[in-house]
Amino acid sequence: MALLLALDSSAAASVAVLRDGEALARWATEDTHAHAEVLAPAVRAVLAEAGVAGAGLDAVAVGVGPGPFTGLRAGLATAAALGLAWDVPVRGVRSLDALAHDAAVDAFRHGAEEFVVATDARRREVYWAHYAQVGGQPTLLHGPFVSAADEVTSLPAYGAGAGLYPEALRAVPGWEAATPTAVGVGQVAELALRRGRGLVAPEPLYLRESDAKVPGPRKRAGA
């Protein structure tokens, strides 16, 4: 049996407690600007709802992105602090893998052997990755990437990135606002651990440089 706490802050923040892949408690917000403030209270709330103590977890699973700098830092820092405090391992999951996991049942139902998932990368770009159905599970073929929407492989597209650019992406109806979820992160992690597969390091996957720049040295007067 695997008891996991899962977090994702690559888009909207979400938290869940899962036992053997089944969510015991979950929390999510659509706010994309207050991850640092909301994650710790949300963790306390879902643990209390699930009747679970942090030290009793088998692992903390966290989405590593791709996503904006501030959001990813908040989720990964929270996961690292909790793992240290509770003395439990922290496992990383690509956030787009979690979205693909959520979308896979729909893709299989509609006979899509391959599909893409896409989320908002701002700057009129999307984060995206290309998956194939293998044994009923999504398998990453290419990516993740960050690019303009018209550079995405032409396949059925799941996720908020597809919803933002319907003229360029083949958005799947009902999935135009979907983002990675903590439940998806936890289920990908649980499946990998159960099958003895490795997970990624709990380190941020940014794909591009930050907008924030360190100022250079001041020029001397008259220089």
C-alpha positions in Angstrom: 0.0 0.0 0.0 1.2 3.5 -0.9 0.1 6.6 1.0 1.1 9.8 -0.8 0.8 13.5 -0.5 0.8 15.1 -3.9 1.2 18.8 -4.9 1.3 20.6 -8.2 1.8 24.4 -8.7 2.7 24.5 -12.4 -0.5 26.3 -13.2 -3.3 26.5 -10.5 -2.2 25.1 -7.2 -3.6 21.8 -6.0 -3.0 19.3 -3.2 -4.2 15.7 -2.6 -3.8 12.7 -0.3 -3.9 9.4 -2.1 -3.9 5.8 -1.0 -3.0 3.3 -3.7 -3.9 5.9 -6.4 -7.3 6.7 -4.9 -7.8 10.3 -3.7 -8.8 10.4 0.0 -8.9 14.2 0.1 -8.2 17.0 -2.5 -8.0 20.7 -2.7 -7.5 23.1 -5.6 -7.7 26.8 -6.5 -7.8 28.6 -9.9 -5.7 31.4 -8.5 -2.3 31.4 -10.2 -0.7 34.1 -8.2 -0.8 33.1 -4.5 0.8 29.6 -4.4 3.2 30.4 -1.6 0.4 31.6 0.7 -2.1 28.8 0.1 -0.2 25.6 -0.2 0.8 25.1 3.5 -2.8 25.6 4.8 -4.1 23.4 2.0 -1.7 20.6 3.0 -2.9 20.8 6.6 -6.5 20.7 5.5 -6.2 17.7 3.2 -4.2 15.7 5.8 -6.9 16.5 8.4 -9.7 15.5 6.0 -8.0 12.2 5.2 -7.1 11.5 8.8 -3.4 11.1 7.9 -0.3 12.3 9.7 2.6 13.6 7.6 5.1 11.3 9.2 2.9 8.3 8.2 3.2 9.1 4.4 5.3 6.9 2.2 6.3 9.8 0.0 5.6 13.3 -1.2 5.0 13.6 -5.0 5.4 17.1 -6.6 4.9 18.4 -10.1 8.1 19.8 -11.5 6.6 21.7 -14.4 7.1 23.0 -16.9 5.6 26.2 -15.5 6.2 29.8 -14.4 9.2 30.3 -12.1 7.3 31.6 -9.0 4.6 29.0 -9.0 7.0 26.1 -9.5 9.4 27.4 -6.7 6.5 27.5 -4.3 5.4 23.9 -4.8 8.8 22.4 -4.9 10.0 24.4 -1.8 6.9 23.3 0.1 7.4 19.6 -0.9 11.1 19.8 0.1 10.3 21.3 3.5 7.6 18.7 4.2 9.8 15.8 3.2 12.6 17.1 5.5 10.3 17.7 8.4 8.5 14.3 8.1 11.6 12.4 7.0 9.9 11.0 3.9 11.2 10.9 0.3 10.2 13.6 -2.2 9.5 12.4 -5.8 9.2 14.5 -8.9 6.6 14.1 -11.6 6.5 16.1 -14.9 3.3 18.1 -14.6 2.4 17.5 -18.3 2.7 13.7 -17.6 0.0 14.2 -14.9 -2.3 16.0 -17.4 -1.7 13.3 -19.9 -2.6 10.7 -17.3 -5.9 12.6 -16.6 -6.6 12.8 -20.3 -5.6 9.2 -21.3 -9.0 7.6 -20.6 -10.8 10.1 -22.9 -8.1 9.7 -25.6 -8.5 5.9 -25.4 -12.2 6.1 -25.5 -12.1 8.2 -28.7 -9.5 5.9 -30.4 -6.6 8.5 -30.3 -3.4 6.4 -30.3 -1.4 9.6 -30.0 -2.2 13.0 -28.5 -0.6 16.1 -27.1 -1.2 18.1 -23.9 -0.7 21.8 -23.7 -0.8 24.4 -21.0 -0.4 28.2 -21.0 3.2 29.3 -21.1 2.3 33.0 -21.4 4.1 35.2 -24.0 1.7 33.7 -26.6 3.3 30.3 -26.2 2.4 26.9 -24.7 4.1 24.2 -22.8 3.4 20.9 -24.6 4.4 17.3 -25.0 3.5 14.4 -27.3 2.2 11.1 -26.0 1.2 7.6 -27.3 -1.1 5.1 -25.8 0.9 2.1 -24.7 -0.9 -0.6 -22.8 -3.7 1.8 -21.9 -1.2 4.3 -20.4 0.2 7.5 -21.9 3.9 7.2 -22.8 6.0 10.3 -23.5 7.3 10.4 -27.1 8.6 13.9 -27.4 8.9 16.9 -25.1 8.2 18.8 -23.0 8.7 21.9 -25.2 7.8 25.5 -25.1 6.8 27.1 -28.4 4.2 29.1 -30.3 0.9 27.1 -30.6 1.3 26.8 -34.4 4.5 24.8 -33.8 2.7 22.0 -31.8 2.3 18.6 -33.5 -1.1 18.4 -35.2 -2.9 15.8 -33.0 -5.9 15.9 -30.6 -4.8 18.4 -27.9 -5.8 18.4 -24.2 -5.4 21.3 -21.8 -5.7 25.0 -21.3 -3.1 25.7 -23.9 -5.3 24.2 -26.6 -8.3 26.2 -25.3 -6.3 29.4 -25.6 -5.3 28.9 -29.2 -8.1 26.9 -31.0 -7.1 28.3 -34.3 -3.8 26.5 -34.1 -4.5 23.4 -31.9 -7.1 20.7 -32.2 -8.6 21.2 -28.8 -10.6 18.2 -27.5 -14.1 19.4 -26.4 -14.5 19.5 -22.6 -10.7 19.7 -22.0 -10.1 23.3 -23.1 -9.5 24.5 -19.6 -7.7 21.5 -18.1 -4.5 21.9 -16.1 -2.3 19.4 -14.3 -3.7 18.3 -11.0 -2.2 17.0 -7.7 -4.4 13.9 -8.1 -2.8 13.2 -11.5 0.7 13.8 -10.1 0.0 11.4 -7.2 -1.4 8.7 -9.5 1.5 8.9 -11.9 3.9 8.6 -8.9 2.0 5.7 -7.4 2.0 3.8 -10.7 5.7 4.4 -11.2 6.6 3.3 -7.7 4.4 0.2 -7.9 6.0 -0.8 -11.2 9.5 -0.1 -10.1 10.0 2.8 -12.5 12.1 5.8 -11.8 10.7 9.3 -11.3 12.3 12.6 -12.1 14.3 14.6 -9.6 12.2 17.1 -7.6 13.8 20.0 -9.4 12.0 22.7 -11.4 11.6 22.2 -15.2 11.5 25.8 -16.5 12.4 25.3 -20.3 13.3 29.0 -20.6 15.1 31.7 -18.7 13.4 33.9 -16.1 12.1 37.3 -16.9 13.8 38.6 -13.8 17.3 39.8 -14.5 20.1 40.5 -12.1 21.1 44.2 -12.5 24.7 44.7 -13.7 27.2 46.9 -11.9 26.5 50.6 -11.9 28.4 52.7 -14.4 30.7 55.3 -12.8 29.8 58.9 -13.4 31.4 60.1 -16.7 32.0 56.5 -17.9 
